[in-house]
Amino acid sequence: MEKVAIHTNDAPAAIGTYSQAIQAGGFVFLSGQIPLVPGTMEIVAGDFEARARQVFENLRAVAEAAGGSLDDVVKLTIFLTDLNNFATVNSVMETFFEQPFPARAAVGVASLPKGVDVEADAILAL
């Protein structure tokens, strides 16, 4: 099966040895996105809600670069350093996704890259 790397300047550049996404067959595997602003590669200013929104904006940009949208997400994983932010993530998610919502896992973790408090990755079915 052929793997095709997906890249867009509308999402943060990879900060390690990975692609923003890989398409394989009818699926696109989006790498984890943290709340970096693509143009500056700095963490978005504001509160947790602003950081969560930036994560989903970044996922949307990569999904669109792959020829899809967030409506094509079948599996979403959210990583939180504080599970008390779970309700805020749900609220933000409702502005980016429509029913039926994707399958999802929310995972509490000790730390994330660049010291952020939220990261998400996704799988699209095209």
GUFI-532809 format. One record per atom (N, C-alpha, C): residue in one letter; atom name; x, y, z. Coordinates in steps of 0.1 Angstrom, whole numbers, always signed. Example, Ala and Ser with C-alpha at 12.3 -4.5 7.8 and 13.67 -1.06 7.14 Angstrom:
<padrens>
<padren res="a" atom="N" u="+132" v="-57" w="+78"/>
<padren res="a" atom="CA" u="+123" v="-45" w="+78"/>
<padren res="a" atom="C" u="+132" v="-33" w="+78"/>
<padren res="s" atom="N" u="+128" v="-22" w="+71"/>
<padren res="s" atom="CA" u="+137" v="-11" w="+71"/>
<padren res="s" atom="C" u="+129" v="+0" w="+79"/>
</padrens>
This chain:
<padrens>
<padren res="m" atom="N" u="+8" v="-12" w="+0"/>
<padren res="m" atom="CA" u="+0" v="+0" w="+0"/>
<padren res="m" atom="C" u="+9" v="+12" w="+0"/>
<padren res="e" atom="N" u="+6" v="+21" w="-9"/>
<padren res="e" atom="CA" u="+13" v="+34" w="-10"/>
<padren res="e" atom="C" u="+10" v="+43" w="+1"/>
<padren res="k" atom="N" u="+20" v="+50" w="+7"/>
<padren res="k" atom="CA" u="+18" v="+60" w="+17"/>
<padren res="k" atom="C" u="+21" v="+74" w="+11"/>
<padren res="v" atom="N" u="+13" v="+83" w="+13"/>
<padren res="v" atom="CA" u="+15" v="+97" w="+7"/>
<padren res="v" atom="C" u="+15" v="+107" w="+19"/>
<padren res="a" atom="N" u="+26" v="+114" w="+20"/>
<padren res="a" atom="CA" u="+27" v="+125" w="+30"/>
<padren res="a" atom="C" u="+18" v="+137" w="+27"/>
<padren res="i" atom="N" u="+12" v="+142" w="+36"/>
<padren res="i" atom="CA" u="+3" v="+154" w="+35"/>
<padren res="i" atom="C" u="+10" v="+165" w="+42"/>
<padren res="h" atom="N" u="+11" v="+177" w="+35"/>
<padren res="h" atom="CA" u="+17" v="+189" w="+42"/>
<padren res="h" atom="C" u="+9" v="+201" w="+38"/>
<padren res="t" atom="N" u="+7" v="+210" w="+47"/>
<padren res="t" atom="CA" u="+2" v="+223" w="+44"/>
<padren res="t" atom="C" u="+9" v="+234" w="+53"/>
<padren res="n" atom="N" u="+10" v="+246" w="+47"/>
<padren res="n" atom="CA" u="+16" v="+257" w="+55"/>
<padren res="n" atom="C" u="+5" v="+263" w="+64"/>
<padren res="d" atom="N" u="-8" v="+259" w="+63"/>
<padren res="d" atom="CA" u="-18" v="+264" w="+71"/>
<padren res="d" atom="C" u="-19" v="+257" w="+85"/>
<padren res="a" atom="N" u="-10" v="+248" w="+87"/>
<padren res="a" atom="CA" u="-9" v="+241" w="+100"/>
<padren res="a" atom="C" u="+6" v="+242" w="+104"/>
<padren res="p" atom="N" u="+9" v="+241" w="+117"/>
<padren res="p" atom="CA" u="+22" v="+241" w="+122"/>
<padren res="p" atom="C" u="+31" v="+231" w="+115"/>
<padren res="a" atom="N" u="+43" v="+235" w="+112"/>
<padren res="a" atom="CA" u="+53" v="+226" w="+106"/>
<padren res="a" atom="C" u="+56" v="+215" w="+116"/>
<padren res="a" atom="N" u="+60" v="+203" w="+112"/>
<padren res="a" atom="CA" u="+64" v="+192" w="+121"/>
<padren res="a" atom="C" u="+76" v="+197" w="+129"/>
<padren res="i" atom="N" u="+76" v="+194" w="+142"/>
<padren res="i" atom="CA" u="+87" v="+198" w="+151"/>
<padren res="i" atom="C" u="+95" v="+185" w="+155"/>
<padren res="g" atom="N" u="+94" v="+175" w="+146"/>
<padren res="g" atom="CA" u="+101" v="+163" w="+149"/>
<padren res="g" atom="C" u="+102" v="+154" w="+136"/>
<padren res="t" atom="N" u="+105" v="+142" w="+138"/>
<padren res="t" atom="CA" u="+106" v="+133" w="+126"/>
<padren res="t" atom="C" u="+93" v="+126" w="+123"/>
<padren res="y" atom="N" u="+83" v="+134" w="+118"/>
<padren res="y" atom="CA" u="+70" v="+129" w="+114"/>
<padren res="y" atom="C" u="+64" v="+138" w="+104"/>
<padren res="s" atom="N" u="+54" v="+133" w="+97"/>
<padren res="s" atom="CA" u="+46" v="+141" w="+87"/>
<padren res="s" atom="C" u="+34" v="+147" w="+94"/>
<padren res="q" atom="N" u="+29" v="+158" w="+89"/>
<padren res="q" atom="CA" u="+16" v="+163" w="+94"/>
<padren res="q" atom="C" u="+5" v="+153" w="+93"/>
<padren res="a" atom="N" u="+5" v="+145" w="+82"/>
<padren res="a" atom="CA" u="-4" v="+134" w="+80"/>
<padren res="a" atom="C" u="+1" v="+125" w="+70"/>
<padren res="i" atom="N" u="-4" v="+112" w="+70"/>
<padren res="i" atom="CA" u="-1" v="+102" w="+60"/>
<padren res="i" atom="C" u="-14" v="+96" w="+55"/>
<padren res="q" atom="N" u="-15" v="+96" w="+42"/>
<padren res="q" atom="CA" u="-27" v="+90" w="+35"/>
<padren res="q" atom="C" u="-22" v="+76" w="+31"/>
<padren res="a" atom="N" u="-31" v="+66" w="+35"/>
<padren res="a" atom="CA" u="-28" v="+52" w="+31"/>
<padren res="a" atom="C" u="-42" v="+46" w="+27"/>
<padren res="g" atom="N" u="-44" v="+42" w="+15"/>
<padren res="g" atom="CA" u="-57" v="+38" w="+11"/>
<padren res="g" atom="C" u="-67" v="+49" w="+12"/>
<padren res="g" atom="N" u="-78" v="+45" w="+18"/>
<padren res="g" atom="CA" u="-89" v="+55" w="+20"/>
<padren res="g" atom="C" u="-88" v="+62" w="+33"/>
<padren res="f" atom="N" u="-77" v="+61" w="+40"/>
<padren res="f" atom="CA" u="-76" v="+67" w="+54"/>
<padren res="f" atom="C" u="-65" v="+77" w="+54"/>
<padren res="v" atom="N" u="-67" v="+87" w="+62"/>
<padren res="v" atom="CA" u="-56" v="+97" w="+65"/>
<padren res="v" atom="C" u="-54" v="+98" w="+80"/>
<padren res="f" atom="N" u="-42" v="+96" w="+84"/>
<padren res="f" atom="CA" u="-38" v="+96" w="+98"/>
<padren res="f" atom="C" u="-31" v="+109" w="+101"/>
<padren res="l" atom="N" u="-38" v="+118" w="+108"/>
<padren res="l" atom="CA" u="-33" v="+131" w="+112"/>
<padren res="l" atom="C" u="-25" v="+130" w="+124"/>
<padren res="s" atom="N" u="-12" v="+135" w="+124"/>
<padren res="s" atom="CA" u="-4" v="+136" w="+135"/>
<padren res="s" atom="C" u="-10" v="+145" w="+146"/>
<padren res="g" atom="N" u="-5" v="+143" w="+158"/>
<padren res="g" atom="CA" u="-10" v="+152" w="+169"/>
<padren res="g" atom="C" u="-7" v="+166" w="+166"/>
<padren res="q" atom="N" u="-17" v="+175" w="+169"/>
<padren res="q" atom="CA" u="-16" v="+189" w="+168"/>
<padren res="q" atom="C" u="-17" v="+195" w="+182"/>
<padren res="i" atom="N" u="-8" v="+205" w="+184"/>
<padren res="i" atom="CA" u="-8" v="+212" w="+197"/>
<padren res="i" atom="C" u="-12" v="+227" w="+193"/>
<padren res="p" atom="N" u="-14" v="+235" w="+203"/>
<padren res="p" atom="CA" u="-19" v="+249" w="+199"/>
<padren res="p" atom="C" u="-9" v="+259" w="+194"/>
<padren res="l" atom="N" u="-2" v="+255" w="+184"/>
<padren res="l" atom="CA" u="+8" v="+264" w="+178"/>
<padren res="l" atom="C" u="+1" v="+271" w="+166"/>
<padren res="v" atom="N" u="+4" v="+284" w="+165"/>
<padren res="v" atom="CA" u="-1" v="+292" w="+154"/>
<padren res="v" atom="C" u="+9" v="+290" w="+142"/>
<padren res="p" atom="N" u="+3" v="+285" w="+131"/>
<padren res="p" atom="CA" u="+12" v="+282" w="+120"/>
<padren res="p" atom="C" u="+22" v="+292" w="+115"/>
<padren res="g" atom="N" u="+18" v="+305" w="+115"/>
<padren res="g" atom="CA" u="+27" v="+315" w="+110"/>
<padren res="g" atom="C" u="+38" v="+318" w="+119"/>
<padren res="t" atom="N" u="+36" v="+317" w="+132"/>
<padren res="t" atom="CA" u="+47" v="+320" w="+141"/>
<padren res="t" atom="C" u="+53" v="+309" w="+148"/>
<padren res="m" atom="N" u="+47" v="+297" w="+148"/>
<padren res="m" atom="CA" u="+51" v="+285" w="+155"/>
<padren res="m" atom="C" u="+52" v="+288" w="+170"/>
<padren res="e" atom="N" u="+44" v="+297" w="+175"/>
<padren res="e" atom="CA" u="+43" v="+300" w="+189"/>
<padren res="e" atom="C" u="+29" v="+295" w="+194"/>
<padren res="i" atom="N" u="+29" v="+293" w="+207"/>
<padren res="i" atom="CA" u="+16" v="+288" w="+213"/>
<padren res="i" atom="C" u="+6" v="+300" w="+213"/>
<padren res="v" atom="N" u="-6" v="+297" w="+209"/>
<padren res="v" atom="CA" u="-16" v="+307" w="+208"/>
<padren res="v" atom="C" u="-18" v="+314" w="+221"/>
<padren res="a" atom="N" u="-20" v="+327" w="+221"/>
<padren res="a" atom="CA" u="-23" v="+335" w="+233"/>
<padren res="a" atom="C" u="-37" v="+331" w="+238"/>
<padren res="g" atom="N" u="-39" v="+333" w="+251"/>
<padren res="g" atom="CA" u="-53" v="+331" w="+256"/>
<padren res="g" atom="C" u="-54" v="+319" w="+266"/>
<padren res="d" atom="N" u="-66" v="+316" w="+269"/>
<padren res="d" atom="CA" u="-69" v="+306" w="+279"/>
<padren res="d" atom="C" u="-70" v="+292" w="+273"/>
<padren res="f" atom="N" u="-74" v="+282" w="+281"/>
<padren res="f" atom="CA" u="-74" v="+269" w="+276"/>
<padren res="f" atom="C" u="-83" v="+267" w="+264"/>
<padren res="e" atom="N" u="-95" v="+274" w="+265"/>
<padren res="e" atom="CA" u="-104" v="+273" w="+253"/>
<padren res="e" atom="C" u="-98" v="+278" w="+240"/>
<padren res="a" atom="N" u="-90" v="+289" w="+241"/>
<padren res="a" atom="CA" u="-83" v="+293" w="+229"/>
<padren res="a" atom="C" u="-73" v="+283" w="+224"/>
<padren res="r" atom="N" u="-66" v="+276" w="+233"/>
<padren res="r" atom="CA" u="-56" v="+266" w="+229"/>
<padren res="r" atom="C" u="-63" v="+254" w="+223"/>
<padren res="a" atom="N" u="-74" v="+250" w="+229"/>
<padren res="a" atom="CA" u="-82" v="+239" w="+223"/>
<padren res="a" atom="C" u="-87" v="+243" w="+209"/>
<padren res="r" atom="N" u="-92" v="+255" w="+207"/>
<padren res="r" atom="CA" u="-97" v="+259" w="+194"/>
<padren res="r" atom="C" u="-85" v="+259" w="+184"/>
<padren res="q" atom="N" u="-73" v="+263" w="+188"/>
<padren res="q" atom="CA" u="-62" v="+263" w="+179"/>
<padren res="q" atom="C" u="-59" v="+248" w="+175"/>
<padren res="v" atom="N" u="-59" v="+239" w="+184"/>
<padren res="v" atom="CA" u="-57" v="+225" w="+181"/>
<padren res="v" atom="C" u="-66" v="+220" w="+170"/>
<padren res="f" atom="N" u="-79" v="+223" w="+171"/>
<padren res="f" atom="CA" u="-89" v="+219" w="+161"/>
<padren res="f" atom="C" u="-88" v="+226" w="+148"/>
<padren res="e" atom="N" u="-84" v="+239" w="+149"/>
<padren res="e" atom="CA" u="-81" v="+247" w="+136"/>
<padren res="e" atom="C" u="-69" v="+240" w="+129"/>
<padren res="n" atom="N" u="-59" v="+236" w="+136"/>
<padren res="n" atom="CA" u="-48" v="+229" w="+130"/>
<padren res="n" atom="C" u="-52" v="+216" w="+124"/>
<padren res="l" atom="N" u="-60" v="+208" w="+131"/>
<padren res="l" atom="CA" u="-65" v="+195" w="+126"/>
<padren res="l" atom="C" u="-73" v="+198" w="+113"/>
<padren res="r" atom="N" u="-81" v="+208" w="+113"/>
<padren res="r" atom="CA" u="-90" v="+211" w="+102"/>
<padren res="r" atom="C" u="-81" v="+214" w="+90"/>
<padren res="a" atom="N" u="-70" v="+222" w="+92"/>
<padren res="a" atom="CA" u="-61" v="+226" w="+80"/>
<padren res="a" atom="C" u="-55" v="+214" w="+74"/>
<padren res="v" atom="N" u="-50" v="+205" w="+82"/>
<padren res="v" atom="CA" u="-44" v="+192" w="+77"/>
<padren res="v" atom="C" u="-54" v="+184" w="+70"/>
<padren res="a" atom="N" u="-66" v="+182" w="+76"/>
<padren res="a" atom="CA" u="-77" v="+174" w="+70"/>
<padren res="a" atom="C" u="-80" v="+180" w="+56"/>
<padren res="e" atom="N" u="-81" v="+193" w="+55"/>
<padren res="e" atom="CA" u="-84" v="+200" w="+42"/>
<padren res="e" atom="C" u="-73" v="+198" w="+32"/>
<padren res="a" atom="N" u="-61" v="+198" w="+37"/>
<padren res="a" atom="CA" u="-49" v="+196" w="+28"/>
<padren res="a" atom="C" u="-49" v="+182" w="+22"/>
<padren res="a" atom="N" u="-55" v="+173" w="+29"/>
<padren res="a" atom="CA" u="-57" v="+159" w="+25"/>
<padren res="a" atom="C" u="-69" v="+157" w="+16"/>
<padren res="g" atom="N" u="-76" v="+167" w="+14"/>
<padren res="g" atom="CA" u="-88" v="+166" w="+5"/>
<padren res="g" atom="C" u="-101" v="+162" w="+13"/>
<padren res="g" atom="N" u="-100" v="+164" w="+26"/>
<padren res="g" atom="CA" u="-112" v="+160" w="+34"/>
<padren res="g" atom="C" u="-116" v="+172" w="+43"/>
<padren res="s" atom="N" u="-123" v="+169" w="+54"/>
<padren res="s" atom="CA" u="-127" v="+179" w="+63"/>
<padren res="s" atom="C" u="-128" v="+172" w="+77"/>
<padren res="l" atom="N" u="-131" v="+180" w="+87"/>
<padren res="l" atom="CA" u="-134" v="+173" w="+100"/>
<padren res="l" atom="C" u="-146" v="+164" w="+100"/>
<padren res="d" atom="N" u="-155" v="+166" w="+91"/>
<padren res="d" atom="CA" u="-166" v="+157" w="+89"/>
<padren res="d" atom="C" u="-162" v="+143" w="+86"/>
<padren res="d" atom="N" u="-150" v="+142" w="+81"/>
<padren res="d" atom="CA" u="-145" v="+128" w="+77"/>
<padren res="d" atom="C" u="-138" v="+121" w="+88"/>
<padren res="v" atom="N" u="-136" v="+128" w="+100"/>
<padren res="v" atom="CA" u="-129" v="+122" w="+111"/>
<padren res="v" atom="C" u="-138" v="+110" w="+117"/>
<padren res="v" atom="N" u="-132" v="+98" w="+118"/>
<padren res="v" atom="CA" u="-139" v="+87" w="+123"/>
<padren res="v" atom="C" u="-133" v="+84" w="+137"/>
<padren res="k" atom="N" u="-121" v="+88" w="+140"/>
<padren res="k" atom="CA" u="-115" v="+85" w="+153"/>
<padren res="k" atom="C" u="-107" v="+97" w="+157"/>
<padren res="l" atom="N" u="-109" v="+102" w="+170"/>
<padren res="l" atom="CA" u="-102" v="+114" w="+175"/>
<padren res="l" atom="C" u="-96" v="+110" w="+189"/>
<padren res="t" atom="N" u="-84" v="+114" w="+191"/>
<padren res="t" atom="CA" u="-78" v="+111" w="+204"/>
<padren res="t" atom="C" u="-73" v="+125" w="+209"/>
<padren res="i" atom="N" u="-78" v="+128" w="+222"/>
<padren res="i" atom="CA" u="-74" v="+141" w="+228"/>
<padren res="i" atom="C" u="-65" v="+138" w="+240"/>
<padren res="f" atom="N" u="-54" v="+145" w="+241"/>
<padren res="f" atom="CA" u="-45" v="+143" w="+252"/>
<padren res="f" atom="C" u="-46" v="+156" w="+261"/>
<padren res="l" atom="N" u="-48" v="+154" w="+274"/>
<padren res="l" atom="CA" u="-49" v="+165" w="+283"/>
<padren res="l" atom="C" u="-40" v="+163" w="+295"/>
<padren res="t" atom="N" u="-33" v="+174" w="+299"/>
<padren res="t" atom="CA" u="-25" v="+173" w="+311"/>
<padren res="t" atom="C" u="-34" v="+176" w="+324"/>
<padren res="d" atom="N" u="-46" v="+180" w="+322"/>
<padren res="d" atom="CA" u="-55" v="+183" w="+333"/>
<padren res="d" atom="C" u="-69" v="+178" w="+328"/>
<padren res="l" atom="N" u="-74" v="+167" w="+333"/>
<padren res="l" atom="CA" u="-87" v="+162" w="+329"/>
<padren res="l" atom="C" u="-99" v="+171" w="+334"/>
<padren res="n" atom="N" u="-96" v="+181" w="+342"/>
<padren res="n" atom="CA" u="-106" v="+191" w="+345"/>
<padren res="n" atom="C" u="-110" v="+199" w="+333"/>
<padren res="n" atom="N" u="-102" v="+199" w="+323"/>
<padren res="n" atom="CA" u="-105" v="+207" w="+311"/>
<padren res="n" atom="C" u="-114" v="+199" w="+301"/>
<padren res="f" atom="N" u="-118" v="+187" w="+305"/>
<padren res="f" atom="CA" u="-126" v="+178" w="+296"/>
<padren res="f" atom="C" u="-139" v="+185" w="+292"/>
<padren res="a" atom="N" u="-146" v="+192" w="+300"/>
<padren res="a" atom="CA" u="-159" v="+198" w="+297"/>
<padren res="a" atom="C" u="-156" v="+209" w="+286"/>
<padren res="t" atom="N" u="-145" v="+217" w="+288"/>
<padren res="t" atom="CA" u="-142" v="+227" w="+278"/>
<padren res="t" atom="C" u="-139" v="+221" w="+265"/>
<padren res="v" atom="N" u="-132" v="+210" w="+264"/>
<padren res="v" atom="CA" u="-129" v="+204" w="+252"/>
<padren res="v" atom="C" u="-142" v="+200" w="+245"/>
<padren res="n" atom="N" u="-151" v="+194" w="+252"/>
<padren res="n" atom="CA" u="-164" v="+190" w="+247"/>
<padren res="n" atom="C" u="-171" v="+202" w="+241"/>
<padren res="s" atom="N" u="-171" v="+213" w="+248"/>
<padren res="s" atom="CA" u="-178" v="+225" w="+243"/>
<padren res="s" atom="C" u="-171" v="+230" w="+230"/>
<padren res="v" atom="N" u="-158" v="+230" w="+230"/>
<padren res="v" atom="CA" u="-151" v="+235" w="+218"/>
<padren res="v" atom="C" u="-154" v="+225" w="+206"/>
<padren res="m" atom="N" u="-153" v="+212" w="+209"/>
<padren res="m" atom="CA" u="-156" v="+202" w="+199"/>
<padren res="m" atom="C" u="-169" v="+204" w="+192"/>
<padren res="e" atom="N" u="-179" v="+208" w="+199"/>
<padren res="e" atom="CA" u="-193" v="+210" w="+194"/>
<padren res="e" atom="C" u="-193" v="+220" w="+183"/>
<padren res="t" atom="N" u="-183" v="+229" w="+183"/>
<padren res="t" atom="CA" u="-183" v="+240" w="+173"/>
<padren res="t" atom="C" u="-175" v="+235" w="+160"/>
<padren res="f" atom="N" u="-168" v="+224" w="+161"/>
<padren res="f" atom="CA" u="-160" v="+219" w="+149"/>
<padren res="f" atom="C" u="-166" v="+207" w="+143"/>
<padren res="f" atom="N" u="-174" v="+199" w="+151"/>
<padren res="f" atom="CA" u="-179" v="+186" w="+146"/>
<padren res="f" atom="C" u="-195" v="+186" w="+146"/>
<padren res="e" atom="N" u="-200" v="+178" w="+137"/>
<padren res="e" atom="CA" u="-215" v="+176" w="+137"/>
<padren res="e" atom="C" u="-217" v="+161" w="+140"/>
<padren res="q" atom="N" u="-230" v="+159" w="+144"/>
<padren res="q" atom="CA" u="-233" v="+145" w="+147"/>
<padren res="q" atom="C" u="-235" v="+137" w="+134"/>
<padren res="p" atom="N" u="-232" v="+125" w="+133"/>
<padren res="p" atom="CA" u="-226" v="+117" w="+144"/>
<padren res="p" atom="C" u="-212" v="+121" w="+147"/>
<padren res="f" atom="N" u="-209" v="+123" w="+160"/>
<padren res="f" atom="CA" u="-195" v="+127" w="+163"/>
<padren res="f" atom="C" u="-186" v="+115" w="+161"/>
<padren res="p" atom="N" u="-173" v="+118" w="+159"/>
<padren res="p" atom="CA" u="-164" v="+107" w="+157"/>
<padren res="p" atom="C" u="-162" v="+99" w="+170"/>
<padren res="a" atom="N" u="-157" v="+86" w="+169"/>
<padren res="a" atom="CA" u="-153" v="+79" w="+181"/>
<padren res="a" atom="C" u="-141" v="+87" w="+187"/>
<padren res="r" atom="N" u="-140" v="+86" w="+200"/>
<padren res="r" atom="CA" u="-130" v="+95" w="+207"/>
<padren res="r" atom="C" u="-125" v="+88" w="+219"/>
<padren res="a" atom="N" u="-113" v="+92" w="+222"/>
<padren res="a" atom="CA" u="-107" v="+88" w="+235"/>
<padren res="a" atom="C" u="-101" v="+101" w="+241"/>
<padren res="a" atom="N" u="-102" v="+104" w="+254"/>
<padren res="a" atom="CA" u="-96" v="+115" w="+260"/>
<padren res="a" atom="C" u="-86" v="+108" w="+271"/>
<padren res="v" atom="N" u="-74" v="+112" w="+270"/>
<padren res="v" atom="CA" u="-63" v="+106" w="+277"/>
<padren res="v" atom="C" u="-56" v="+116" w="+286"/>
<padren res="g" atom="N" u="-56" v="+114" w="+299"/>
<padren res="g" atom="CA" u="-48" v="+122" w="+308"/>
<padren res="g" atom="C" u="-33" v="+118" w="+307"/>
<padren res="v" atom="N" u="-25" v="+128" w="+305"/>
<padren res="v" atom="CA" u="-10" v="+126" w="+304"/>
<padren res="v" atom="C" u="-3" v="+135" w="+313"/>
<padren res="a" atom="N" u="+10" v="+132" w="+316"/>
<padren res="a" atom="CA" u="+18" v="+140" w="+325"/>
<padren res="a" atom="C" u="+23" v="+152" w="+319"/>
<padren res="s" atom="N" u="+27" v="+151" w="+306"/>
<padren res="s" atom="CA" u="+32" v="+163" w="+299"/>
<padren res="s" atom="C" u="+30" v="+161" w="+284"/>
<padren res="l" atom="N" u="+31" v="+173" w="+277"/>
<padren res="l" atom="CA" u="+30" v="+173" w="+262"/>
<padren res="l" atom="C" u="+41" v="+182" w="+256"/>
<padren res="p" atom="N" u="+44" v="+180" w="+243"/>
<padren res="p" atom="CA" u="+54" v="+189" w="+237"/>
<padren res="p" atom="C" u="+52" v="+203" w="+240"/>
<padren res="k" atom="N" u="+64" v="+210" w="+242"/>
<padren res="k" atom="CA" u="+64" v="+225" w="+244"/>
<padren res="k" atom="C" u="+56" v="+229" w="+256"/>
<padren res="g" atom="N" u="+54" v="+220" w="+265"/>
<padren res="g" atom="CA" u="+47" v="+223" w="+278"/>
<padren res="g" atom="C" u="+32" v="+227" w="+276"/>
<padren res="v" atom="N" u="+26" v="+223" w="+265"/>
<padren res="v" atom="CA" u="+12" v="+227" w="+263"/>
<padren res="v" atom="C" u="+3" v="+217" w="+271"/>
<padren res="d" atom="N" u="-10" v="+221" w="+272"/>
<padren res="d" atom="CA" u="-19" v="+213" w="+280"/>
<padren res="d" atom="C" u="-29" v="+205" w="+272"/>
<padren res="v" atom="N" u="-29" v="+206" w="+259"/>
<padren res="v" atom="CA" u="-38" v="+199" w="+250"/>
<padren res="v" atom="C" u="-32" v="+195" w="+237"/>
<padren res="e" atom="N" u="-35" v="+183" w="+232"/>
<padren res="e" atom="CA" u="-30" v="+178" w="+219"/>
<padren res="e" atom="C" u="-41" v="+169" w="+214"/>
<padren res="a" atom="N" u="-43" v="+168" w="+201"/>
<padren res="a" atom="CA" u="-52" v="+159" w="+195"/>
<padren res="a" atom="C" u="-47" v="+154" w="+182"/>
<padren res="d" atom="N" u="-50" v="+141" w="+179"/>
<padren res="d" atom="CA" u="-47" v="+135" w="+166"/>
<padren res="d" atom="C" u="-60" v="+129" w="+161"/>
<padren res="a" atom="N" u="-60" v="+125" w="+148"/>
<padren res="a" atom="CA" u="-73" v="+120" w="+142"/>
<padren res="a" atom="C" u="-70" v="+111" w="+131"/>
<padren res="i" atom="N" u="-81" v="+103" w="+128"/>
<padren res="i" atom="CA" u="-81" v="+94" w="+116"/>
<padren res="i" atom="C" u="-93" v="+98" w="+108"/>
<padren res="l" atom="N" u="-90" v="+101" w="+95"/>
<padren res="l" atom="CA" u="-101" v="+104" w="+85"/>
<padren res="l" atom="C" u="-103" v="+92" w="+76"/>
<padren res="a" atom="N" u="-116" v="+90" w="+72"/>
<padren res="a" atom="CA" u="-119" v="+81" w="+62"/>
<padren res="a" atom="C" u="-125" v="+89" w="+50"/>
<padren res="l" atom="N" u="-117" v="+88" w="+39"/>
<padren res="l" atom="CA" u="-121" v="+95" w="+27"/>
<padren res="l" atom="C" u="-128" v="+86" w="+17"/>
</padrens>
